[in-house]
Amino acid sequence: MNLIKLDLISDVGLSPGSDTEKNRLISLSSEVTEVTTADQQQVAVRCGKQIKQLLNEVETARTQVKEPVLDLGRKIDGLAKTYCIPLQAEIIRLTNLVTGFQRLETERLRKEEEKRQEALRKAEEDRLAAEQLSREAEKQATSDQAGLSEVEEAMLAEELKKEAEAKQEALVRAPLPKANKVSGIVVKADQLQYEITDIHALYAVRPDLVELTGKRSIIRDNLDFLWYEQQNNKPTPGLRVWTDTKVSFRG
């Protein structure tokens, strides 16, 4: 389903002669292999200025040519965003509703599993008690003083033991509690989440969990003072300030 239409896409390419000018400047610049005299510096600066000028022209042309494309991109983004806002709102609303139901399902399964485990524990206790009773009754029935009542009690105890074993077996084989599943969603229960409640306390005990970055703009605004402090044997811990020479070409 093609929801967004685009009537015209223009081809983009370099103007005729642009590669020639680029290669000419690179050829001239490549002849500068060292700068050890004032004359050599003059040649290098002349080449650099011409290259810088061409770079500026490319940037200007790129901006001019790209602006309509950026406008088109913004229009496309705006159309898509406006179209999707109510749909995304519905997705969020439905997600919250289904998530609430799934949380109830998770709690229901937890409680049913607790009941199942408790029933298994009770069945095991009953089975062990029935086995003990059966052994004692069988011992009484096989003694020299055993009568009809002891034999009947042994037979009854054996039946009780079998019933306990069958009950336990039925519990083990019973289907496990299941959530109500539906196609179209992916449910991941018990997903770990986190929230940073105190960034300073967290950094104090686990600095590996905190990202620290220098505030470059503030550092640059205070470089003069930081340099002065460092020159007077008062360096800022964790920060080194130094001077260097920078060269840039004018177009």
C-alpha positions as CSV (number, residue, x, y, z in Angstrom):
1,M,0.0,0.0,0.0
2,N,1.7,3.2,-1.2
3,L,0.6,5.8,1.3
4,I,3.0,8.6,0.3
5,K,3.3,9.7,-3.4
6,L,6.2,11.6,-4.9
7,D,5.7,13.2,-8.3
8,L,9.3,14.1,-9.3
9,I,12.8,13.0,-8.3
10,S,15.6,14.9,-10.0
11,D,19.0,13.5,-10.8
12,V,22.1,15.1,-9.1
13,G,25.6,15.4,-10.5
14,L,28.7,17.7,-10.7
15,S,28.8,20.6,-13.0
16,P,31.0,20.3,-16.2
17,G,34.6,21.2,-15.5
18,S,34.4,20.7,-11.7
19,D,36.6,17.7,-11.8
20,T,39.1,19.5,-14.0
21,E,39.4,22.4,-11.5
22,K,39.7,19.9,-8.5
23,N,42.5,17.9,-10.2
24,R,44.3,21.1,-11.2
25,L,44.4,22.4,-7.6
26,I,45.5,18.9,-6.3
27,S,48.2,18.8,-8.9
28,L,49.5,22.3,-7.9
29,S,49.3,21.4,-4.2
30,S,51.1,18.1,-4.6
31,E,54.2,20.0,-5.9
32,V,54.5,21.5,-2.4
33,T,56.6,18.9,-0.5
34,E,58.1,21.0,2.2
35,V,57.9,24.5,3.8
36,T,61.2,25.6,5.2
37,T,61.5,29.1,3.7
38,A,59.2,32.2,3.4
39,D,58.9,31.7,-0.4
40,Q,57.9,28.1,0.0
41,Q,55.4,29.2,2.6
42,Q,54.0,31.7,0.1
43,V,53.5,29.0,-2.5
44,A,51.9,26.7,0.0
45,V,49.5,29.4,1.3
46,R,48.5,30.3,-2.2
47,C,47.6,26.7,-3.0
48,G,45.8,26.3,0.3
49,K,43.8,29.5,-0.3
50,Q,42.6,28.3,-3.7
51,I,41.7,24.9,-2.3
52,K,39.9,26.5,0.6
53,Q,38.0,28.8,-1.8
54,L,36.9,25.8,-3.9
55,L,35.8,24.0,-0.7
56,N,33.7,27.0,0.2
57,E,32.1,27.1,-3.2
58,V,31.3,23.4,-2.9
59,E,29.7,24.0,0.5
60,T,27.7,26.9,-0.8
61,A,26.5,24.9,-3.8
62,R,25.7,21.9,-1.7
63,T,23.6,24.0,0.7
64,Q,21.7,25.6,-2.1
65,V,21.1,22.4,-4.0
66,K,20.2,20.4,-0.9
67,E,17.8,23.0,0.7
68,P,14.9,22.0,-1.6
69,V,15.6,18.4,-0.9
70,L,15.6,19.1,2.8
71,D,12.3,20.9,2.4
72,L,10.9,17.9,0.6
73,G,12.2,15.6,3.3
74,R,10.6,17.8,6.0
75,K,7.3,17.7,4.1
76,I,7.5,13.9,3.8
77,D,8.4,13.6,7.5
78,G,5.5,16.0,8.4
79,L,3.0,14.0,6.3
80,A,4.1,10.7,7.8
81,K,4.1,12.2,11.4
82,T,0.7,13.8,11.1
83,Y,-0.8,10.6,9.6
84,C,0.7,8.4,12.2
85,I,0.0,10.4,15.4
86,P,-3.5,9.1,16.0
87,L,-2.4,5.5,15.0
88,Q,0.5,5.7,17.5
89,A,-1.8,7.0,20.2
90,E,-4.1,4.0,19.6
91,I,-1.1,1.6,19.7
92,I,0.0,3.0,23.0
93,R,-3.6,2.8,24.4
94,L,-4.1,-0.8,23.3
95,T,-0.6,-1.8,24.5
96,N,-1.4,-0.4,28.0
97,L,-4.7,-2.3,28.1
98,V,-3.1,-5.6,26.9
99,T,-0.1,-5.1,29.2
100,G,-2.5,-4.7,32.2
101,F,-4.3,-7.9,31.2
102,Q,-1.0,-9.8,30.8
103,R,0.2,-8.6,34.2
104,L,-3.0,-10.1,35.7
105,E,-2.3,-13.3,33.7
106,T,1.2,-13.4,35.1
107,E,-0.1,-13.1,38.7
108,R,-2.8,-15.7,38.0
109,L,-0.2,-18.2,36.7
110,R,2.0,-17.5,39.7
111,K,-0.8,-18.3,42.1
112,E,-1.9,-21.4,40.2
113,E,1.7,-22.6,40.3
114,E,1.9,-22.0,44.0
115,K,-1.3,-24.1,44.5
116,R,0.1,-26.8,42.3
117,Q,3.3,-27.0,44.2
118,E,1.5,-27.0,47.5
119,A,-0.7,-29.9,46.2
120,L,2.4,-31.8,45.1
121,R,4.0,-31.3,48.5
122,K,0.8,-32.5,50.3
123,A,0.5,-35.5,47.9
124,E,4.1,-36.5,48.7
125,E,3.5,-36.2,52.4
126,D,0.3,-38.4,52.0
127,R,2.2,-40.9,49.9
128,L,5.0,-41.2,52.5
129,A,2.5,-41.5,55.3
130,A,0.6,-44.3,53.4
131,E,3.8,-46.2,52.7
132,Q,4.7,-46.0,56.4
133,L,1.3,-47.2,57.4
134,S,1.4,-50.0,54.8
135,R,4.8,-51.2,56.1
136,E,3.6,-51.3,59.7
137,A,0.3,-53.0,58.8
138,E,2.1,-55.6,56.7
139,K,4.5,-56.2,59.6
140,Q,1.6,-56.8,61.9
141,A,-0.2,-59.1,59.4
142,T,2.9,-61.3,59.1
143,S,3.5,-61.7,62.8
144,D,2.7,-65.0,64.6
145,Q,-0.1,-63.3,66.5
146,A,-1.7,-61.8,63.4
147,G,-5.4,-62.5,63.0
148,L,-8.0,-61.7,60.4
149,S,-8.3,-58.0,61.4
150,E,-4.6,-57.4,61.0
151,V,-4.6,-58.9,57.5
152,E,-7.6,-56.7,56.6
153,E,-5.8,-53.7,57.9
154,A,-2.8,-54.5,55.9
155,M,-4.9,-54.8,52.8
156,L,-6.6,-51.5,53.5
157,A,-3.3,-49.8,54.1
158,E,-2.0,-51.1,50.7
159,E,-5.0,-49.7,49.0
160,L,-4.5,-46.3,50.7
161,K,-0.9,-46.3,49.5
162,K,-1.9,-47.0,45.9
163,E,-4.5,-44.3,46.1
164,A,-1.9,-41.8,47.4
165,E,0.6,-42.8,44.6
166,A,-2.1,-42.5,42.0
167,K,-3.1,-39.1,43.3
168,Q,0.5,-37.9,43.2
169,E,1.0,-39.3,39.7
170,A,-2.2,-37.5,38.5
171,L,-0.9,-34.2,39.8
172,V,2.5,-34.7,38.2
173,R,0.9,-35.5,34.8
174,A,-1.7,-32.7,35.0
175,P,-1.3,-29.9,32.4
176,L,0.8,-26.9,33.7
177,P,-1.0,-23.6,34.1
178,K,-1.0,-21.7,30.8
179,A,-1.5,-18.1,29.9
180,N,-4.2,-17.0,27.5
181,K,-2.3,-16.6,24.3
182,V,-3.3,-14.8,21.1
183,S,-1.4,-14.3,17.9
184,G,-0.2,-10.8,17.0
185,I,1.6,-9.9,20.2
186,V,4.9,-10.9,21.9
187,V,4.7,-11.2,25.6
188,K,7.8,-11.3,27.7
189,A,7.0,-11.6,31.4
190,D,9.3,-10.8,34.3
191,Q,11.5,-8.5,32.2
192,L,14.0,-6.6,34.3
193,Q,13.6,-2.8,34.3
194,Y,15.6,-0.1,36.1
195,E,15.4,3.5,37.2
196,I,18.2,5.7,38.4
197,T,17.0,7.3,41.6
198,D,20.2,9.0,42.7
199,I,23.0,9.4,40.1
200,H,25.5,10.6,42.7
201,A,24.9,7.6,45.0
202,L,25.1,5.2,42.1
203,Y,28.4,6.7,41.0
204,A,29.9,6.5,44.5
205,V,29.4,2.7,44.6
206,R,29.4,1.7,40.9
207,P,31.2,4.3,38.7
208,D,31.2,1.8,35.9
209,L,27.4,2.2,35.6
210,V,27.6,6.0,35.1
211,E,28.8,7.9,32.0
212,L,30.9,11.0,32.8
213,T,31.7,13.6,30.1
214,G,33.4,16.9,30.2
215,K,31.3,20.0,29.5
216,R,33.3,21.2,26.5
217,S,31.6,24.6,26.1
218,I,32.0,25.5,29.7
219,I,35.6,24.4,29.7
220,R,36.4,26.5,26.6
221,D,34.7,29.5,28.2
222,N,37.0,29.2,31.2
223,L,40.2,28.2,29.4
224,D,41.9,31.5,30.2
225,F,41.3,31.2,33.9
226,L,42.1,27.4,33.9
227,W,45.4,28.2,32.1
228,Y,46.2,31.0,34.6
229,E,45.6,28.6,37.5
230,Q,47.7,25.9,36.0
231,Q,50.6,28.4,35.4
232,N,50.4,29.4,39.1
233,N,50.7,25.8,40.3
234,K,47.0,25.4,40.9
235,P,46.0,22.9,38.2
236,T,42.5,21.6,38.1
237,P,42.6,17.9,39.0
238,G,41.8,15.7,36.0
239,L,42.3,18.5,33.4
240,R,45.4,19.5,31.4
241,V,45.6,22.8,29.6
242,W,48.3,23.7,27.1
243,T,49.0,26.0,24.2
244,D,49.4,25.0,20.6
245,T,49.7,26.5,17.1
246,K,46.8,26.3,14.8
247,V,46.8,27.1,11.0
248,S,43.7,27.5,8.8
249,F,43.4,28.8,5.3
250,R,41.1,31.6,4.2
251,G,39.1,31.2,1.1
